[in-house]
C-alpha cells in the first residue's frame, strides 16, 4: 500500500431509523480500527437509537427520512478522505480499515465493498451468500449491505446517492462501474438475517429479483417502493 494511503481517514456513515437493538454492537465493532470517525444519520428514530449512539461518543445528525437522503447528509458532514456506508444491522470484519485502504490503493479501483456473510445457521442462507459473493466478484455489483466504500472526492464527483425511495445503492453501483473497478475485500461483513427471517428466504429472494427486473424495465422507484413496503407489511401481518 502506498504510504499516503495508510493515513487516509475513514468516515463511516450509518443511516438509522429505530435501530436500538443493533446500533451499539455495530458501532462498537466499527470502532476497532485506526483513524476512523463514525457519523450516525438519524431519520427520526423514536426508540432511543440516537441516544445510544451519543452515549458511545458518536456524532449524530438528524435528517429527513430516506436512506439516500440520510447517507448523503452523513457524507456532507464527514471529514474523512474515504467514505464507508454501513447498514445499522451489519458488523464490519476485523481489519476492515486496512482492507478498505488497500483496495482503494489499487490503480484501477474506484470503490470497494466486502463479501457477505449472514448471521444465521441455515443452509439456504449459505446459498444466498454464495450467490451474492459471485455477483459481487464477477458482475461487479455489490449492494448496500456489503458496506460500500470509496474516496470522498469520487463520491462528490458522482453527486452522491440518487434520491430514490428504493434501489439507491443499486443505481449508485451501476454508475460507479462506469468509473472503474469495484474491489471486493475477501473478509466478509456479518449482516443480520432479519430480512430473510421476516419474509422467508425464497420470498425475499423472489421479491428482490422482481424489483430489479421491474427497475430495468422502467417501473418508477416510487411504485416499486410502494409495492415493496406492501409486501413487507403483508408478511408481518401473517
N, C-alpha and C positions, 0 to 999 in steps of 0.2 A: 504494500500500500504506500502511495506517495506520502511523505512526511506531512504535507499540508492537510491531507485528508484525515489524519489521526486526530486532529484537533477541531474538526468541524463539530459544532454544537447541533444536537438533535432536539427538535421541538416535537413533542408527542401531543397530538390533538385528539381528545376523546369526546365525541358528541354523546350527550346523555339525555335521557328522559325517563325518570323513575327507575334508576338502576341501583338502588340502595343495597340489594343483596349481593351485588358483584363488584361494585366500584372500588371498595377498599383493597380487595385482593388484586385487582387489575393494576391499581396504582402502585401497590407495594412491590409487585413483580417488575413493573416498568422502572422503578427507582433503583433497581440493582444494576446500574450502569454508570458510565462516566460521561460527564459533560452533557447532561440532558435536562430539559425542562418539560414539565407537563402542564398542559392547559386543558381544563375541562370546560367544554362549551355546553351549557345547560339550556335546554329548550323549554323550561318551565316545569321542572320536576316538583312534585308535591309530597314526596316520600322521604325527604331529607338527604337526597343524593348530594346536593351541593354542600350541605353542612358536613357530611362525611369527608368529602374531598378537601374542604377548607381545614378540617381538623387535622389532616395529614400534611398541611402546609402547602397545598396545591392551589394554584391560581384558578379561580372560577370566573368565567364571563357568562353573562345572561344574554341570550339571543332569541330571535324568533324561532318557532318550531320548524323542523325540517332538517334532515341530515346534511344535505348540501349546504344550506344556509349556515348551519352550526359549524361545519368543518371550514367553510370559507372565513367565517368570523374568527375561528381559532387560529387559522393561518395568518390572518391580518394582525393578530395580537402577538404572534410568535417572534422570537428574536434569533432562532437558530438558522444555520445555513442549510440544514436538512429538515424536512417536514415528514413526520410519520403519522399516519391516520389510523387510529386504533379503536376498534369497537369495544363497547363497555362490558362485553362478556367474553373477551379474548385475552389470553395471557401470552406475553412475549417470551421467547426462549432465552435461556441464559446466553449471554454474549451477543445479544441481538444488536447492540450498538456497534460492535466491531464488524458484525456481519453486514449491516447496512452500509457502513463506511467503505468496506472493502468492495461491496457490489457496485457502489457508485463511482469507485475509483477506476473501474474498467472503462477503457476508451469508448466502447460502443454503447455503454449503459446510459439510459436516460432516466430510469426509475428502477424500482425493485419491489419485491414482496416476499413473503415467506411461504413455505409449504404449509399444508393444513393438516391438523390432527383434531379430531372431535372427541370431546371428553365424555365418552360412554363406551361400555363394553358390549357392542352389538356388531355382529359380522356384517350386516347390511351397511353400517356406517363406515366400516373399513372399505367397502366397495365405493362409497361416496367419496372418501378420502382419495382413493386411487384415481377416480375419475377427475376430481378437482386438480390433483397434482399433475396428472397427464395433461389436462387442458392448460394449466399454467406454464408448464415447461415447454410443451410442443406447439401450442397455439398462442402463447404469449398473452393469456387472458386471465390474470388473477383477479379476484373480486375483493370487495372491501373487507371481508372478514379475514383476509390474509395480510393485513397491516401494510398497505401500500405506502411506499416512501419515495421521495425524490428531493432534489435540491429546490430550495425556495425560489431561486431565480427561474427555474424551469416552470414551477407552479405559477408564478406571476406571469410569465410569458404566455402560458396557456389560458390565463384568465380564470383559473380556479376550477372548481367543480361546476358543471352546468346546473342551473337552478331548476331541477326536475324533482317531482314528488316521489319518483321511483327510477331506478336504473341510472342514478347519477354516477355510481362507480363504474358501471359497465361502459357508459358513454365516455367517461374520463379516460379509461384504459384504452378504448378504441382510438382516441385522439393521441394518447401517449405513444402507441405503437408506431404511429407515423413519424415520430420524432427520433426513435432509436430503439435499442433493445431493452426489454424489461427483464432484469436479472431475478432469478428465483433463489433465495437463500435456502439451503437444504435443511437447516434446523426449522422445525415446524412451530407455528403458533398453536396454542391449545384453545380451541373455541368451545363454548357451551353447546350441548346437544339440545337445548330447549326448543329451538326452532323445529327440529325433526321430531322431538317428543310431542310437541303440541299438535302438529298436523299429521304425523306419521311420515316415515321415510319415503314411501312410494308417492304419497300425495304431495309432499313438499317438493320432491324432485320433479314431479309432473308439472306442478304449478310454476316452478322456476323456468322450466323449458317452454311452457306455454307463453309466459311473459316475454321471454327472449325472442321467440318466433314472432309473436304479435308486434313487438317493438320493431323488429326488422321489416315487418310488413306495413309499417306506418301507423299503427294504432297509437293514439296520443298517450303520453305518460300519465296524464290526468285520468283518462279512462282506465288505464292499466292499474293505477294506484287504487282507484275506487273498487275495481274488481278484486284486486289482491287483498285489500283490507276486508272485503266482504267474505272472502274465503277463510281468513283467519278468525273472523267473528263467528262465522257459522261453525267452525271447528270447536271453538271454545264453548259454544252453547250446547254441543252434543255430549 
